[in-house]
Amino acid sequence: MNWVSVCKVGEVTEDSPFSVKVEEKDVGVFKVEDGFYAIEDICPHAYALLTQGFIEGRTVECPLHEAIFDIPTGKLESGPGCRNLVTYPVRVEGEDIQLQLA
């Protein structure tokens, strides 16, 4: 599988994730402590971008329906999210954040 550069390290902070569409998939890139994580960006309950949600520590809350997800694992913590999120492998190459999509 190929790695795809999606943004620069400086474009993602703990308070400001990065939203990108790659190979028809909406992906959110988040910084949690010293690591970067990529999860599907659309809440599975109903259309809402999680990169526009409320971030607290290692969780993100859907801006519309209050579903809360663990960013590193994609696990649904509470609310009407219906299921866990798809996660994607992330690596940093120089200043590039790269994803590997299945």
KAKAZI-V408966 format. One record per residue. N is the residue number from 1. SS is DSSP state (helix for helix, strand for strand, loop for the rest). OMEGA is omega in whole degrees, 0 to 359 (* if undefined). Layout:
BEGIN
n=[N/N]
ss=[SS/SS]
omega=[OMEGA/OMEGA]
END
This chain:
BEGIN
n=[1/2/3/4/5/6/7/8/9/10/11/12/13/14/15/16/17/18/19/20/21/22/23/24/25/26/27/28/29/30/31/32/33/34/35/36/37/38/39/40/41/42/43/44/45/46/47/48/49/50/51/52/53/54/55/56/57/58/59/60/61/62/63/64/65/66/67/68/69/70/71/72/73/74/75/76/77/78/79/80/81/82/83/84/85/86/87/88/89/90/91/92/93/94/95/96/97/98/99/100/101/102]
ss=[loop/loop/strand/strand/strand/strand/strand/strand/helix/helix/helix/loop/loop/loop/loop/loop/loop/strand/strand/strand/strand/strand/loop/loop/strand/strand/strand/strand/strand/strand/strand/strand/loop/loop/strand/strand/strand/strand/strand/strand/loop/strand/loop/loop/loop/loop/loop/loop/strand/helix/helix/helix/loop/strand/strand/strand/loop/loop/strand/strand/strand/loop/loop/loop/loop/loop/loop/strand/strand/strand/loop/loop/loop/loop/loop/strand/strand/strand/loop/loop/loop/loop/loop/loop/loop/loop/strand/strand/strand/strand/strand/strand/strand/loop/loop/strand/strand/strand/strand/strand/loop/loop]
omega=[183/173/182/175/183/179/178/180/182/180/183/175/180/180/186/177/183/179/182/174/181/179/178/178/175/186/174/177/185/171/177/186/183/183/176/182/179/179/175/189/183/179/181/180/178/188/172/180/180/176/174/182/183/183/175/182/181/180/174/179/178/183/182/193/174/171/181/182/172/185/182/184/185/185/174/181/179/176/188/183/176/184/174/179/171/176/182/176/181/171/177/177/186/178/182/169/182/178/172/182/180/*]
END
